[in-house]
Amino acid sequence: MDPRLSLLPLNSLRAFEAAARHLSFSHAADELGVTPAAVSHQIRALEERLGHRLFLRRTRAVELTDAGRRLLPGVAQGFTTLVRAVAELGAPEDESVLTVTASPSVAARWLLPRLDGFQSAHPDLDIRISASNRLVDLGREGVDVGLRFGQGNYPGMHIDRLMDVDLFPVCSPDMVTPQKPLNCPADLAHHTLLHDESWSWRDGPVPGWEMWLKAIGETGVDARRGMRLDGAALTLEAAAMGRGVALASSGITGDDLASGRLIRPFDPSLDLPLDLGIFFVCQPETLERPAVAAFRDWVLAEVAAGSRILPG
């Protein structure tokens, strides 16, 4: 073994490559399964070792310095070469297995309730679902397909935009009473607001009550008060149980509204469009696999038929 290899700070280089690719310490931390503080520590150690500053740290973003831009191509190519070498020694691809990653809400509220139809048509396929908010690197982690919620910036990937996303209030029909009406947004001052706290992955403004109330010009409701929950599925379940009023996305216009568990108290003209969407994502070469192509066709058909996806 070349003794120089033992001197390479591989963990720090991996943290640098992920942060440089995402231009985000938090996204890099999600990918690597560590905390943003750990990513920052590894990068500072690498900067000290190299004697060069690699990132310019802004309030809510990071930028590569000239030194960082010079270092990135070689580091990225090095890790790609390592991954390819290891993959070539792996077991042959099992065509009977399809691995899908999706957020917990997409998996629980959209995919699983409808999966019987796909499995009935493809009984020989073994479906493996990873429900996580972590941004998974499909190629490096052996995942075939992602149902992703974001801005659609997935370089080098095949992408299908499944739908746009907007926000609007929803609640249980039992919440609306003569004593506590919901005739207009100002009435929210007399109701509990339910907050989805699972947006920590997002750099920039966080969708929520403050954003929605500001967009419609409502200043008489305190957007900070209410109950805070972890995840869209839990937040909407709390709303259906009558615990308060939640903000839903376009995807909720399916089962819960159709069944009457949730209602929309306000006019759709108050919906707030977001710069986000739901995307089907895979590596271009995996579309050649019959299992992946069949799953993509099924997802597109379900969305076209009105089976909307709930993000978050």
Long-range contacts (C-beta under 8 A, 24 or more apart in sequence): 9-42, 9-45, 9-46, 9-49, 11-42, 12-42, 12-43, 12-45, 12-46, 12-49, 13-46, 13-75, 13-78, 13-79, 14-42, 14-79, 15-39, 15-42, 15-43, 15-46, 16-42, 16-43, 16-46, 16-54, 16-68, 16-71, 16-72, 16-75, 17-72, 17-75, 17-76, 17-79, 19-43, 19-55, 19-62, 20-54, 20-55, 20-64, 20-68, 20-72, 20-75, 20-76, 21-72, 21-76, 22-135, 23-61, 23-62, 23-63, 23-64, 24-61, 24-62, 24-203, 25-62, 26-200, 26-201, 26-203, 27-135, 27-201, 27-203, 30-133, 30-134, 30-135, 30-201, 31-134, 31-135, 31-136, 31-137, 33-134, 60-203, 60-204, 61-203, 83-139, 83-140, 93-289, 95-289, 95-290, 95-291, 96-124, 96-125, 96-126, 96-291, 97-125, 97-126, 97-128, 97-291, 98-125, 98-126, 98-127, 98-128, 98-144, 98-145, 98-291, 98-292, 98-295, 99-128, 99-129, 99-130, 99-142, 99-143, 99-144, 99-145, 100-127, 100-128, 100-129, 100-130, 100-143, 100-144, 100-145, 100-146, 100-147, 100-295, 101-129, 101-130, 101-131, 101-132, 101-136, 101-138, 101-143, 101-145, 101-146, 101-147, 102-129, 102-130, 102-131, 102-146, 102-147, 102-148, 103-131, 103-132, 103-133, 103-147, 103-148, 103-149, 103-311, 103-312, 104-131, 104-132, 104-133, 104-231, 104-233, 105-231, 105-232, 105-233, 105-310, 105-311, 105-312, 106-147, 106-149, 106-278, 106-309, 106-310, 106-311, 107-131, 108-233, 109-233, 109-236, 109-251, 109-255, 109-310, 110-251, 110-254, 110-307, 110-308, 110-309, 110-310, 111-147, 113-255, 114-302, 114-307, 117-298, 117-302, 118-294, 118-295, 118-298, 121-294, 121-298, 122-291, 122-294, 125-291, 125-294, 133-198, 133-201, 135-201, 138-281, 138-282, 138-283, 139-283, 144-282, 144-286, 144-289, 144-291, 144-292, 144-295, 145-280, 145-281, 145-282, 145-286, 145-292, 145-295, 145-296, 146-279, 146-280, 146-281, 146-282, 147-278, 147-279, 147-280, 147-281, 147-299, 147-309, 148-278, 148-279, 148-281, 149-276, 149-277, 149-278, 149-279, 149-311, 149-312, 150-276, 150-277, 150-279, 151-275, 151-276, 151-277, 152-277, 152-279, 154-279, 154-281, 156-283, 156-284, 157-281, 157-282, 157-283, 157-284, 158-281, 158-282, 158-283, 158-284, 158-286, 158-287, 159-279, 159-280, 159-281, 160-279, 160-280, 160-281, 160-296, 160-299, 160-300, 161-277, 161-278, 161-279, 162-277, 162-278, 162-279, 162-280, 162-299, 162-300, 162-303, 162-309, 163-250, 163-251, 163-277, 163-278, 163-303, 163-308, 163-309, 164-250, 164-273, 164-274, 164-276, 164-277, 165-249, 165-250, 165-251, 165-273, 165-274, 165-276, 165-277, 165-278, 165-311, 166-249, 166-250, 166-271, 166-272, 166-273, 166-274, 167-207, 167-211, 167-212, 167-247, 167-248, 167-249, 167-271, 167-272, 167-274, 168-212, 168-247, 168-248, 168-264, 168-266, 168-268, 168-270, 168-271, 168-272, 169-212, 169-245, 169-246, 169-247, 169-248, 169-264, 169-265, 169-266, 170-236, 170-239, 170-245, 170-246, 170-247, 170-248, 170-252, 170-256, 170-257, 170-262, 170-263, 170-264, 170-265, 171-239, 171-242, 171-244, 171-245, 171-246, 171-262, 171-263, 171-265, 172-239, 172-240, 172-241, 172-242, 172-261, 172-262, 172-263, 173-260, 173-263, 174-242, 175-242, 175-244, 175-245, 176-263, 176-265, 182-245, 182-265, 182-266, 183-265, 184-266, 185-213, 185-216, 185-218, 185-221, 185-266, 185-270, 186-218, 186-220, 186-221, 188-213, 188-218, 188-221, 188-245, 189-220, 189-221, 189-222, 191-244, 191-245, 192-225, 192-226, 192-227, 192-243, 192-244, 192-245, 193-221, 193-223, 193-225, 193-226, 193-227, 193-244, 193-245, 194-226, 194-227, 194-229, 194-235, 194-238, 194-239, 194-243, 194-244, 194-245, 194-246, 194-247, 195-226, 195-227, 195-228, 195-229, 195-235, 196-229, 196-231, 196-232, 196-235, 196-246, 196-247, 196-312, 197-228, 197-229, 197-230, 197-231, 198-230, 198-231, 198-232, 198-312, 199-312, 207-247, 207-272, 207-274, 207-276, 208-247, 209-247, 211-272, 212-247, 212-272, 215-272, 216-270, 216-272, 231-312, 232-310, 232-311, 232-312, 233-310, 233-312, 236-262, 236-310, 248-310, 249-274, 249-310, 249-311, 249-312, 250-308, 251-278, 251-308, 251-309, 251-310, 251-311, 252-308, 252-310, 253-308, 254-306, 254-307, 254-308, 254-310, 276-311, 278-309, 278-311
